[in-house]
Amino acid sequence: MADLSRITLDVEVCHGKPCVRHMRWPVEVVLDLVGSGMTMDEIIADHPELEREDIVACLHYARLLLSGEPVRHVA
């Protein structure tokens, strides 16, 4: 299971959008990269500050939101 603690919410970062580990990497941007056809290895090569677990957490977070399941452990 993905580590949702990697997804953070902070009004001081990206207007409070869900981001990766308090960085200015909104979940939606990571999803856009995946959606454009980039592999995890390509994303990490282009953006070494991201980790494979960050991408997995973004995908899991999006799945939870779409499923209607409660999203927990997001700080």
mmCIF file of the N, C-alpha and C atoms, coordinates in Angstrom:
data_MODEL
# 
_entry.id   MODEL 
# 
loop_
_atom_site.group_PDB 
_atom_site.id 
_atom_site.type_symbol 
_atom_site.label_atom_id 
_atom_site.label_alt_id 
_atom_site.label_comp_id 
_atom_site.label_asym_id 
_atom_site.label_entity_id 
_atom_site.label_seq_id 
_atom_site.pdbx_PDB_ins_code 
_atom_site.Cartn_x 
_atom_site.Cartn_y 
_atom_site.Cartn_z 
_atom_site.occupancy 
_atom_site.B_iso_or_equiv 
_atom_site.pdbx_formal_charge 
_atom_site.auth_seq_id 
_atom_site.auth_comp_id 
_atom_site.auth_asym_id 
_atom_site.auth_atom_id 
_atom_site.pdbx_PDB_model_num 
ATOM 1   N N  . MET A 1 1  ? 0.841   -1.191 0.000   1.00 0.00 ? 1  MET A N  1 
ATOM 2   C CA . MET A 1 1  ? 0.000   0.000  0.000   1.00 0.00 ? 1  MET A CA 1 
ATOM 3   C C  . MET A 1 1  ? 0.878   1.242  0.000   1.00 0.00 ? 1  MET A C  1 
ATOM 4   N N  . ALA A 1 2  ? 0.411   2.263  -0.671  1.00 0.00 ? 2  ALA A N  1 
ATOM 5   C CA . ALA A 1 2  ? 1.149   3.515  -0.784  1.00 0.00 ? 2  ALA A CA 1 
ATOM 6   C C  . ALA A 1 2  ? 1.176   4.256  0.554   1.00 0.00 ? 2  ALA A C  1 
ATOM 7   N N  . ASP A 1 3  ? 2.243   4.982  0.764   1.00 0.00 ? 3  ASP A N  1 
ATOM 8   C CA . ASP A 1 3  ? 2.422   5.773  1.977   1.00 0.00 ? 3  ASP A CA 1 
ATOM 9   C C  . ASP A 1 3  ? 1.824   7.162  1.751   1.00 0.00 ? 3  ASP A C  1 
ATOM 10  N N  . LEU A 1 4  ? 0.585   7.352  2.194   1.00 0.00 ? 4  LEU A N  1 
ATOM 11  C CA . LEU A 1 4  ? -0.089  8.632  1.974   1.00 0.00 ? 4  LEU A CA 1 
ATOM 12  C C  . LEU A 1 4  ? 0.506   9.775  2.783   1.00 0.00 ? 4  LEU A C  1 
ATOM 13  N N  . SER A 1 5  ? 1.388   9.479  3.724   1.00 0.00 ? 5  SER A N  1 
ATOM 14  C CA . SER A 1 5  ? 2.032   10.574 4.458   1.00 0.00 ? 5  SER A CA 1 
ATOM 15  C C  . SER A 1 5  ? 2.942   11.377 3.524   1.00 0.00 ? 5  SER A C  1 
ATOM 16  N N  . ARG A 1 6  ? 3.242   10.852 2.348   1.00 0.00 ? 6  ARG A N  1 
ATOM 17  C CA . ARG A 1 6  ? 4.026   11.577 1.353   1.00 0.00 ? 6  ARG A CA 1 
ATOM 18  C C  . ARG A 1 6  ? 3.213   12.683 0.687   1.00 0.00 ? 6  ARG A C  1 
ATOM 19  N N  . ILE A 1 7  ? 1.903   12.623 0.815   1.00 0.00 ? 7  ILE A N  1 
ATOM 20  C CA . ILE A 1 7  ? 1.028   13.650 0.249   1.00 0.00 ? 7  ILE A CA 1 
ATOM 21  C C  . ILE A 1 7  ? 0.671   14.615 1.367   1.00 0.00 ? 7  ILE A C  1 
ATOM 22  N N  . THR A 1 8  ? 1.024   15.875 1.178   1.00 0.00 ? 8  THR A N  1 
ATOM 23  C CA . THR A 1 8  ? 0.834   16.868 2.235   1.00 0.00 ? 8  THR A CA 1 
ATOM 24  C C  . THR A 1 8  ? -0.050  18.009 1.757   1.00 0.00 ? 8  THR A C  1 
ATOM 25  N N  . LEU A 1 9  ? -0.725  18.612 2.714   1.00 0.00 ? 9  LEU A N  1 
ATOM 26  C CA . LEU A 1 9  ? -1.558  19.787 2.459   1.00 0.00 ? 9  LEU A CA 1 
ATOM 27  C C  . LEU A 1 9  ? -1.057  20.913 3.341   1.00 0.00 ? 9  LEU A C  1 
ATOM 28  N N  . ASP A 1 10 ? -0.710  22.022 2.710   1.00 0.00 ? 10 ASP A N  1 
ATOM 29  C CA . ASP A 1 10 ? -0.171  23.154 3.445   1.00 0.00 ? 10 ASP A CA 1 
ATOM 30  C C  . ASP A 1 10 ? -0.605  24.418 2.703   1.00 0.00 ? 10 ASP A C  1 
ATOM 31  N N  . VAL A 1 11 ? -1.346  25.282 3.371   1.00 0.00 ? 11 VAL A N  1 
ATOM 32  C CA . VAL A 1 11 ? -1.842  26.496 2.710   1.00 0.00 ? 11 VAL A CA 1 
ATOM 33  C C  . VAL A 1 11 ? -0.705  27.386 2.212   1.00 0.00 ? 11 VAL A C  1 
ATOM 34  N N  . GLU A 1 12 ? 0.488   27.204 2.735   1.00 0.00 ? 12 GLU A N  1 
ATOM 35  C CA . GLU A 1 12 ? 1.640   28.002 2.328   1.00 0.00 ? 12 GLU A CA 1 
ATOM 36  C C  . GLU A 1 12 ? 2.343   27.437 1.091   1.00 0.00 ? 12 GLU A C  1 
ATOM 37  N N  . VAL A 1 13 ? 1.953   26.242 0.669   1.00 0.00 ? 13 VAL A N  1 
ATOM 38  C CA . VAL A 1 13 ? 2.607   25.591 -0.467  1.00 0.00 ? 13 VAL A CA 1 
ATOM 39  C C  . VAL A 1 13 ? 1.573   25.337 -1.554  1.00 0.00 ? 13 VAL A C  1 
ATOM 40  N N  . CYS A 1 14 ? 1.779   25.921 -2.708  1.00 0.00 ? 14 CYS A N  1 
ATOM 41  C CA . CYS A 1 14 ? 0.900   25.716 -3.884  1.00 0.00 ? 14 CYS A CA 1 
ATOM 42  C C  . CYS A 1 14 ? -0.569  25.954 -3.556  1.00 0.00 ? 14 CYS A C  1 
ATOM 43  N N  . HIS A 1 15 ? -0.843  26.993 -2.798  1.00 0.00 ? 15 HIS A N  1 
ATOM 44  C CA . HIS A 1 15 ? -2.216  27.401 -2.478  1.00 0.00 ? 15 HIS A CA 1 
ATOM 45  C C  . HIS A 1 15 ? -3.013  26.306 -1.774  1.00 0.00 ? 15 HIS A C  1 
ATOM 46  N N  . GLY A 1 16 ? -2.320  25.446 -1.041  1.00 0.00 ? 16 GLY A N  1 
ATOM 47  C CA . GLY A 1 16 ? -3.010  24.403 -0.285  1.00 0.00 ? 16 GLY A CA 1 
ATOM 48  C C  . GLY A 1 16 ? -3.373  23.168 -1.079  1.00 0.00 ? 16 GLY A C  1 
ATOM 49  N N  . LYS A 1 17 ? -2.909  23.068 -2.317  1.00 0.00 ? 17 LYS A N  1 
ATOM 50  C CA . LYS A 1 17 ? -3.181  21.868 -3.108  1.00 0.00 ? 17 LYS A CA 1 
ATOM 51  C C  . LYS A 1 17 ? -2.393  20.699 -2.521  1.00 0.00 ? 17 LYS A C  1 
ATOM 52  N N  . PRO A 1 18 ? -2.901  19.482 -2.698  1.00 0.00 ? 18 PRO A N  1 
ATOM 53  C CA . PRO A 1 18 ? -2.130  18.312 -2.245  1.00 0.00 ? 18 PRO A CA 1 
ATOM 54  C C  . PRO A 1 18 ? -0.800  18.252 -3.004  1.00 0.00 ? 18 PRO A C  1 
ATOM 55  N N  . CYS A 1 19 ? 0.283   18.139 -2.249  1.00 0.00 ? 19 CYS A N  1 
ATOM 56  C CA . CYS A 1 19 ? 1.633   18.132 -2.823  1.00 0.00 ? 19 CYS A CA 1 
ATOM 57  C C  . CYS A 1 19 ? 2.429   16.947 -2.308  1.00 0.00 ? 19 CYS A C  1 
ATOM 58  N N  . VAL A 1 20 ? 3.556   16.733 -2.938  1.00 0.00 ? 20 VAL A N  1 
ATOM 59  C CA . VAL A 1 20 ? 4.478   15.675 -2.534  1.00 0.00 ? 20 VAL A CA 1 
ATOM 60  C C  . VAL A 1 20 ? 5.422   16.226 -1.479  1.00 0.00 ? 20 VAL A C  1 
ATOM 61  N N  . ARG A 1 21 ? 5.391   15.645 -0.303  1.00 0.00 ? 21 ARG A N  1 
ATOM 62  C CA . ARG A 1 21 ? 6.334   15.912 0.800   1.00 0.00 ? 21 ARG A CA 1 
ATOM 63  C C  . ARG A 1 21 ? 6.646   17.395 1.024   1.00 0.00 ? 21 ARG A C  1 
ATOM 64  N N  . HIS A 1 22 ? 5.631   18.222 1.075   1.00 0.00 ? 22 HIS A N  1 
ATOM 65  C CA . HIS A 1 22 ? 5.776   19.660 1.336   1.00 0.00 ? 22 HIS A CA 1 
ATOM 66  C C  . HIS A 1 22 ? 6.601   20.377 0.273   1.00 0.00 ? 22 HIS A C  1 
ATOM 67  N N  . MET A 1 23 ? 6.859   19.718 -0.856  1.00 0.00 ? 23 MET A N  1 
ATOM 68  C CA . MET A 1 23 ? 7.579   20.367 -1.949  1.00 0.00 ? 23 MET A CA 1 
ATOM 69  C C  . MET A 1 23 ? 6.550   21.017 -2.877  1.00 0.00 ? 23 MET A C  1 
ATOM 70  N N  . ARG A 1 24 ? 7.026   21.807 -3.765  1.00 0.00 ? 24 ARG A N  1 
ATOM 71  C CA . ARG A 1 24 ? 6.137   22.455 -4.732  1.00 0.00 ? 24 ARG A CA 1 
ATOM 72  C C  . ARG A 1 24 ? 5.903   21.536 -5.928  1.00 0.00 ? 24 ARG A C  1 
ATOM 73  N N  . TRP A 1 25 ? 5.483   20.320 -5.605  1.00 0.00 ? 25 TRP A N  1 
ATOM 74  C CA . TRP A 1 25 ? 5.123   19.311 -6.593  1.00 0.00 ? 25 TRP A CA 1 
ATOM 75  C C  . TRP A 1 25 ? 3.685   18.895 -6.326  1.00 0.00 ? 25 TRP A C  1 
ATOM 76  N N  . PRO A 1 26 ? 2.707   19.601 -6.900  1.00 0.00 ? 26 PRO A N  1 
ATOM 77  C CA . PRO A 1 26 ? 1.320   19.206 -6.697  1.00 0.00 ? 26 PRO A CA 1 
ATOM 78  C C  . PRO A 1 26 ? 1.060   17.805 -7.262  1.00 0.00 ? 26 PRO A C  1 
ATOM 79  N N  . VAL A 1 27 ? 0.185   17.075 -6.607  1.00 0.00 ? 27 VAL A N  1 
ATOM 80  C CA . VAL A 1 27 ? -0.202  15.742 -7.061  1.00 0.00 ? 27 VAL A CA 1 
ATOM 81  C C  . VAL A 1 27 ? -0.666  15.818 -8.512  1.00 0.00 ? 27 VAL A C  1 
ATOM 82  N N  . GLU A 1 28 ? -1.424  16.834 -8.865  1.00 0.00 ? 28 GLU A N  1 
ATOM 83  C CA . GLU A 1 28 ? -1.962  16.938 -10.220 1.00 0.00 ? 28 GLU A CA 1 
ATOM 84  C C  . GLU A 1 28 ? -0.859  17.030 -11.272 1.00 0.00 ? 28 GLU A C  1 
ATOM 85  N N  . VAL A 1 29 ? 0.259   17.647 -10.952 1.00 0.00 ? 29 VAL A N  1 
ATOM 86  C CA . VAL A 1 29 ? 1.366   17.758 -11.900 1.00 0.00 ? 29 VAL A CA 1 
ATOM 87  C C  . VAL A 1 29 ? 2.022   16.389 -12.096 1.00 0.00 ? 29 VAL A C  1 
ATOM 88  N N  . VAL A 1 30 ? 2.201   15.663 -11.009 1.00 0.00 ? 30 VAL A N  1 
ATOM 89  C CA . VAL A 1 30 ? 2.766   14.312 -11.111 1.00 0.00 ? 30 VAL A CA 1 
ATOM 90  C C  . VAL A 1 30 ? 1.835   13.432 -11.943 1.00 0.00 ? 30 VAL A C  1 
ATOM 91  N N  . LEU A 1 31 ? 0.532   13.544 -11.712 1.00 0.00 ? 31 LEU A N  1 
ATOM 92  C CA . LEU A 1 31 ? -0.432  12.768 -12.495 1.00 0.00 ? 31 LEU A CA 1 
ATOM 93  C C  . LEU A 1 31 ? -0.384  13.163 -13.973 1.00 0.00 ? 31 LEU A C  1 
ATOM 94  N N  . ASP A 1 32 ? -0.182  14.446 -14.252 1.00 0.00 ? 32 ASP A N  1 
ATOM 95  C CA . ASP A 1 32 ? -0.042  14.887 -15.643 1.00 0.00 ? 32 ASP A CA 1 
ATOM 96  C C  . ASP A 1 32 ? 1.163   14.228 -16.317 1.00 0.00 ? 32 ASP A C  1 
ATOM 97  N N  . LEU A 1 33 ? 2.259   14.121 -15.592 1.00 0.00 ? 33 LEU A N  1 
ATOM 98  C CA . LEU A 1 33 ? 3.454   13.478 -16.147 1.00 0.00 ? 33 LEU A CA 1 
ATOM 99  C C  . LEU A 1 33 ? 3.180   12.013 -16.476 1.00 0.00 ? 33 LEU A C  1 
ATOM 100 N N  . VAL A 1 34 ? 2.536   11.323 -15.540 1.00 0.00 ? 34 VAL A N  1 
ATOM 101 C CA . VAL A 1 34 ? 2.192   9.919  -15.771 1.00 0.00 ? 34 VAL A CA 1 
ATOM 102 C C  . VAL A 1 34 ? 1.213   9.817  -16.942 1.00 0.00 ? 34 VAL A C  1 
ATOM 103 N N  . GLY A 1 35 ? 0.230   10.681 -16.954 1.00 0.00 ? 35 GLY A N  1 
ATOM 104 C CA . GLY A 1 35 ? -0.778  10.677 -18.003 1.00 0.00 ? 35 GLY A CA 1 
ATOM 105 C C  . GLY A 1 35 ? -0.226  10.995 -19.381 1.00 0.00 ? 35 GLY A C  1 
ATOM 106 N N  . SER A 1 36 ? 0.886   11.709 -19.427 1.00 0.00 ? 36 SER A N  1 
ATOM 107 C CA . SER A 1 36 ? 1.499   12.044 -20.711 1.00 0.00 ? 36 SER A CA 1 
ATOM 108 C C  . SER A 1 36 ? 2.254   10.857 -21.297 1.00 0.00 ? 36 SER A C  1 
ATOM 109 N N  . GLY A 1 37 ? 2.350   9.789  -20.515 1.00 0.00 ? 37 GLY A N  1 
ATOM 110 C CA . GLY A 1 37 ? 3.020   8.589  -21.006 1.00 0.00 ? 37 GLY A CA 1 
ATOM 111 C C  . GLY A 1 37 ? 4.415   8.371  -20.445 1.00 0.00 ? 37 GLY A C  1 
ATOM 112 N N  . MET A 1 38 ? 4.877   9.277  -19.596 1.00 0.00 ? 38 MET A N  1 
ATOM 113 C CA . MET A 1 38 ? 6.205   9.091  -19.008 1.00 0.00 ? 38 MET A CA 1 
ATOM 114 C C  . MET A 1 38 ? 6.183   7.921  -18.032 1.00 0.00 ? 38 MET A C  1 
ATOM 115 N N  . THR A 1 39 ? 7.250   7.163  -18.023 1.00 0.00 ? 39 THR A N  1 
ATOM 116 C CA . THR A 1 39 ? 7.385   6.089  -17.048 1.00 0.00 ? 39 THR A CA 1 
ATOM 117 C C  . THR A 1 39 ? 7.903   6.675  -15.733 1.00 0.00 ? 39 THR A C  1 
ATOM 118 N N  . MET A 1 40 ? 7.809   5.904  -14.679 1.00 0.00 ? 40 MET A N  1 
ATOM 119 C CA . MET A 1 40 ? 8.335   6.376  -13.389 1.00 0.00 ? 40 MET A CA 1 
ATOM 120 C C  . MET A 1 40 ? 9.826   6.656  -13.511 1.00 0.00 ? 40 MET A C  1 
ATOM 121 N N  . ASP A 1 41 ? 10.546  5.778  -14.194 1.00 0.00 ? 41 ASP A N  1 
ATOM 122 C CA . ASP A 1 41 ? 11.989  5.985  -14.351 1.00 0.00 ? 41 ASP A CA 1 
ATOM 123 C C  . ASP A 1 41 ? 12.295  7.276  -15.106 1.00 0.00 ? 41 ASP A C  1 
ATOM 124 N N  . GLU A 1 42 ? 11.508  7.598  -16.122 1.00 0.00 ? 42 GLU A N  1 
ATOM 125 C CA . GLU A 1 42 ? 11.714  8.839  -16.869 1.00 0.00 ? 42 GLU A CA 1 
ATOM 126 C C  . GLU A 1 42 ? 11.422  10.057 -16.002 1.00 0.00 ? 42 GLU A C  1 
ATOM 127 N N  . ILE A 1 43 ? 10.365  9.990  -15.228 1.00 0.00 ? 43 ILE A N  1 
ATOM 128 C CA . ILE A 1 43 ? 10.013  11.109 -14.343 1.00 0.00 ? 43 ILE A CA 1 
ATOM 129 C C  . ILE A 1 43 ? 11.122  11.336 -13.329 1.00 0.00 ? 43 ILE A C  1 
ATOM 130 N N  . ILE A 1 44 ? 11.605  10.266 -12.726 1.00 0.00 ? 44 ILE A N  1 
ATOM 131 C CA . ILE A 1 44 ? 12.662  10.380 -11.707 1.00 0.00 ? 44 ILE A CA 1 
ATOM 132 C C  . ILE A 1 44 ? 13.966  10.873 -12.334 1.00 0.00 ? 44 ILE A C  1 
ATOM 133 N N  . ALA A 1 45 ? 14.273  10.428 -13.550 1.00 0.00 ? 45 ALA A N  1 
ATOM 134 C CA . ALA A 1 45 ? 15.488  10.890 -14.231 1.00 0.00 ? 45 ALA A CA 1 
ATOM 135 C C  . ALA A 1 45 ? 15.417  12.388 -14.511 1.00 0.00 ? 45 ALA A C  1 
ATOM 136 N N  . ASP A 1 46 ? 14.242  12.870 -14.909 1.00 0.00 ? 46 ASP A N  1 
ATOM 137 C CA . ASP A 1 46 ? 14.068  14.296 -15.192 1.00 0.00 ? 46 ASP A CA 1 
ATOM 138 C C  . ASP A 1 46 ? 13.937  15.141 -13.931 1.00 0.00 ? 46 ASP A C  1 
ATOM 139 N N  . HIS A 1 47 ? 13.421  14.537 -12.870 1.00 0.00 ? 47 HIS A N  1 
ATOM 140 C CA . HIS A 1 47 ? 13.138  15.258 -11.626 1.00 0.00 ? 47 HIS A CA 1 
ATOM 141 C C  . HIS A 1 47 ? 13.628  14.424 -10.440 1.00 0.00 ? 47 HIS A C  1 
ATOM 142 N N  . PRO A 1 48 ? 14.941  14.418 -10.196 1.00 0.00 ? 48 PRO A N  1 
ATOM 143 C CA . PRO A 1 48 ? 15.518  13.532 -9.185  1.00 0.00 ? 48 PRO A CA 1 
ATOM 144 C C  . PRO A 1 48 ? 15.066  13.798 -7.744  1.00 0.00 ? 48 PRO A C  1 
ATOM 145 N N  . GLU A 1 49 ? 14.422  14.932 -7.525  1.00 0.00 ? 49 GLU A N  1 
ATOM 146 C CA . GLU A 1 49 ? 13.904  15.192 -6.175  1.00 0.00 ? 49 GLU A CA 1 
ATOM 147 C C  . GLU A 1 49 ? 12.686  14.316 -5.873  1.00 0.00 ? 49 GLU A C  1 
ATOM 148 N N  . LEU A 1 50 ? 12.072  13.774 -6.906  1.00 0.00 ? 50 LEU A N  1 
ATOM 149 C CA . LEU A 1 50 ? 10.948  12.854 -6.714  1.00 0.00 ? 50 LEU A CA 1 
ATOM 150 C C  . LEU A 1 50 ? 11.470  11.436 -6.572  1.00 0.00 ? 50 LEU A C  1 
ATOM 151 N N  . GLU A 1 51 ? 10.736  10.645 -5.808  1.00 0.00 ? 51 GLU A N  1 
ATOM 152 C CA . GLU A 1 51 ? 11.076  9.240  -5.605  1.00 0.00 ? 51 GLU A CA 1 
ATOM 153 C C  . GLU A 1 51 ? 9.922   8.385  -6.107  1.00 0.00 ? 51 GLU A C  1 
ATOM 154 N N  . ARG A 1 52 ? 10.232  7.149  -6.439  1.00 0.00 ? 52 ARG A N  1 
ATOM 155 C CA . ARG A 1 52 ? 9.218   6.217  -6.927  1.00 0.00 ? 52 ARG A CA 1 
ATOM 156 C C  . ARG A 1 52 ? 8.025   6.166  -5.975  1.00 0.00 ? 52 ARG A C  1 
ATOM 157 N N  . GLU A 1 53 ? 8.278   6.161  -4.680  1.00 0.00 ? 53 GLU A N  1 
ATOM 158 C CA . GLU A 1 53 ? 7.210   6.105  -3.681  1.00 0.00 ? 53 GLU A CA 1 
ATOM 159 C C  . GLU A 1 53 ? 6.314   7.340  -3.731  1.00 0.00 ? 53 GLU A C  1 
ATOM 160 N N  . ASP A 1 54 ? 6.868   8.482  -4.138  1.00 0.00 ? 54 ASP A N  1 
ATOM 161 C CA . ASP A 1 54 ? 6.071   9.700  -4.292  1.00 0.00 ? 54 ASP A CA 1 
ATOM 162 C C  . ASP A 1 54 ? 5.048   9.530  -5.415  1.00 0.00 ? 54 ASP A C  1 
ATOM 163 N N  . ILE A 1 55 ? 5.496   8.974  -6.521  1.00 0.00 ? 55 ILE A N  1 
ATOM 164 C CA . ILE A 1 55 ? 4.615   8.780  -7.673  1.00 0.00 ? 55 ILE A CA 1 
ATOM 165 C C  . ILE A 1 55 ? 3.519   7.780  -7.334  1.00 0.00 ? 55 ILE A C  1 
ATOM 166 N N  . VAL A 1 56 ? 3.895   6.703  -6.671  1.00 0.00 ? 56 VAL A N  1 
ATOM 167 C CA . VAL A 1 56 ? 2.906   5.695  -6.258  1.00 0.00 ? 56 VAL A CA 1 
ATOM 168 C C  . VAL A 1 56 ? 1.895   6.319  -5.304  1.00 0.00 ? 56 VAL A C  1 
ATOM 169 N N  . ALA A 1 57 ? 2.367   7.152  -4.381  1.00 0.00 ? 57 ALA A N  1 
ATOM 170 C CA . ALA A 1 57 ? 1.461   7.810  -3.435  1.00 0.00 ? 57 ALA A CA 1 
ATOM 171 C C  . ALA A 1 57 ? 0.489   8.735  -4.166  1.00 0.00 ? 57 ALA A C  1 
ATOM 172 N N  . CYS A 1 58 ? 0.963   9.450  -5.192  1.00 0.00 ? 58 CYS A N  1 
ATOM 173 C CA . CYS A 1 58 ? 0.080   10.329 -5.977  1.00 0.00 ? 58 CYS A CA 1 
ATOM 174 C C  . CYS A 1 58 ? -1.002  9.520  -6.672  1.00 0.00 ? 58 CYS A C  1 
ATOM 175 N N  . LEU A 1 59 ? -0.623  8.398  -7.255  1.00 0.00 ? 59 LEU A N  1 
ATOM 176 C CA . LEU A 1 59 ? -1.594  7.542  -7.939  1.00 0.00 ? 59 LEU A CA 1 
ATOM 177 C C  . LEU A 1 59 ? -2.613  6.979  -6.947  1.00 0.00 ? 59 LEU A C  1 
ATOM 178 N N  . HIS A 1 60 ? -2.145  6.561  -5.792  1.00 0.00 ? 60 HIS A N  1 
ATOM 179 C CA . HIS A 1 60 ? -3.046  6.012  -4.774  1.00 0.00 ? 60 HIS A CA 1 
ATOM 180 C C  . HIS A 1 60 ? -3.989  7.100  -4.245  1.00 0.00 ? 60 HIS A C  1 
ATOM 181 N N  . TYR A 1 61 ? -3.462  8.288  -4.024  1.00 0.00 ? 61 TYR A N  1 
ATOM 182 C CA . TYR A 1 61 ? -4.279  9.409  -3.558  1.00 0.00 ? 61 TYR A CA 1 
ATOM 183 C C  . TYR A 1 61 ? -5.396  9.707  -4.561  1.00 0.00 ? 61 TYR A C  1 
ATOM 184 N N  . ALA A 1 62 ? -5.050  9.748  -5.838  1.00 0.00 ? 62 ALA A N  1 
ATOM 185 C CA . ALA A 1 62 ? -6.053  10.012 -6.875  1.00 0.00 ? 62 ALA A CA 1 
ATOM 186 C C  . ALA A 1 62 ? -7.109  8.911  -6.900  1.00 0.00 ? 62 ALA A C  1 
ATOM 187 N N  . ARG A 1 63 ? -6.675  7.662  -6.768  1.00 0.00 ? 63 ARG A N  1 
ATOM 188 C CA . ARG A 1 63 ? -7.623  6.553  -6.758  1.00 0.00 ? 63 ARG A CA 1 
ATOM 189 C C  . ARG A 1 63 ? -8.586  6.665  -5.587  1.00 0.00 ? 63 ARG A C  1 
ATOM 190 N N  . LEU A 1 64 ? -8.062  7.020  -4.420  1.00 0.00 ? 64 LEU A N  1 
ATOM 191 C CA . LEU A 1 64 ? -8.924  7.179  -3.244  1.00 0.00 ? 64 LEU A CA 1 
ATOM 192 C C  . LEU A 1 64 ? -9.947  8.284  -3.456  1.00 0.00 ? 64 LEU A C  1 
ATOM 193 N N  . LEU A 1 65 ? -9.517  9.396  -4.024  1.00 0.00 ? 65 LEU A N  1 
ATOM 194 C CA . LEU A 1 65 ? -10.452 10.495 -4.254  1.00 0.00 ? 65 LEU A CA 1 
ATOM 195 C C  . LEU A 1 65 ? -11.561 10.098 -5.210  1.00 0.00 ? 65 LEU A C  1 
ATOM 196 N N  . LEU A 1 66 ? -11.211 9.385  -6.249  1.00 0.00 ? 66 LEU A N  1 
ATOM 197 C CA . LEU A 1 66 ? -12.207 8.965  -7.238  1.00 0.00 ? 66 LEU A CA 1 
ATOM 198 C C  . LEU A 1 66 ? -13.131 7.872  -6.709  1.00 0.00 ? 66 LEU A C  1 
ATOM 199 N N  . SER A 1 67 ? -12.632 7.064  -5.801  1.00 0.00 ? 67 SER A N  1 
ATOM 200 C CA . SER A 1 67 ? -13.428 5.944  -5.288  1.00 0.00 ? 67 SER A CA 1 
ATOM 201 C C  . SER A 1 67 ? -14.467 6.387  -4.263  1.00 0.00 ? 67 SER A C  1 
ATOM 202 N N  . GLY A 1 68 ? -14.236 7.545  -3.673  1.00 0.00 ? 68 GLY A N  1 
ATOM 203 C CA . GLY A 1 68 ? -15.130 7.998  -2.623  1.00 0.00 ? 68 GLY A CA 1 
ATOM 204 C C  . GLY A 1 68 ? -14.748 7.476  -1.248  1.00 0.00 ? 68 GLY A C  1 
ATOM 205 N N  . GLU A 1 69 ? -13.666 6.678  -1.198  1.00 0.00 ? 69 GLU A N  1 
ATOM 206 C CA . GLU A 1 69 ? -13.189 6.180  0.090   1.00 0.00 ? 69 GLU A CA 1 
ATOM 207 C C  . GLU A 1 69 ? -12.623 7.357  0.896   1.00 0.00 ? 69 GLU A C  1 
ATOM 208 N N  . PRO A 1 70 ? -12.663 7.246  2.212   1.00 0.00 ? 70 PRO A N  1 
ATOM 209 C CA . PRO A 1 70 ? -12.083 8.322  3.024   1.00 0.00 ? 70 PRO A CA 1 
ATOM 210 C C  . PRO A 1 70 ? -10.570 8.391  2.824   1.00 0.00 ? 70 PRO A C  1 
ATOM 211 N N  . VAL A 1 71 ? -10.078 9.604  2.702   1.00 0.00 ? 71 VAL A N  1 
ATOM 212 C CA . VAL A 1 71 ? -8.641  9.819  2.583   1.00 0.00 ? 71 VAL A CA 1 
ATOM 213 C C  . VAL A 1 71 ? -8.121  10.163 3.976   1.00 0.00 ? 71 VAL A C  1 
ATOM 214 N N  . ARG A 1 72 ? -7.238  9.323  4.469   1.00 0.00 ? 72 ARG A N  1 
ATOM 215 C CA . ARG A 1 72 ? -6.670  9.538  5.812   1.00 0.00 ? 72 ARG A CA 1 
ATOM 216 C C  . ARG A 1 72 ? -5.168  9.663  5.716   1.00 0.00 ? 72 ARG A C  1 
ATOM 217 N N  . HIS A 1 73 ? -4.554  10.073 6.777   1.00 0.00 ? 73 HIS A N  1 
ATOM 218 C CA . HIS A 1 73 ? -3.097  10.151 6.883   1.00 0.00 ? 73 HIS A CA 1 
ATOM 219 C C  . HIS A 1 73 ? -2.502  11.198 5.946   1.00 0.00 ? 73 HIS A C  1 
ATOM 220 N N  . VAL A 1 74 ? -3.268  12.170 5.558   1.00 0.00 ? 74 VAL A N  1 
ATOM 221 C CA . VAL A 1 74 ? -2.718  13.271 4.765   1.00 0.00 ? 74 VAL A CA 1 
ATOM 222 C C  . VAL A 1 74 ? -2.553  14.448 5.712   1.00 0.00 ? 74 VAL A C  1 
ATOM 223 N N  . ALA A 1 75 ? -1.314  14.894 5.841   1.00 0.00 ? 75 ALA A N  1 
ATOM 224 C CA . ALA A 1 75 ? -1.031  15.955 6.799   1.00 0.00 ? 75 ALA A CA 1 
ATOM 225 C C  . ALA A 1 75 ? -0.836  17.280 6.095   1.00 0.00 ? 75 ALA A C  1 
# 
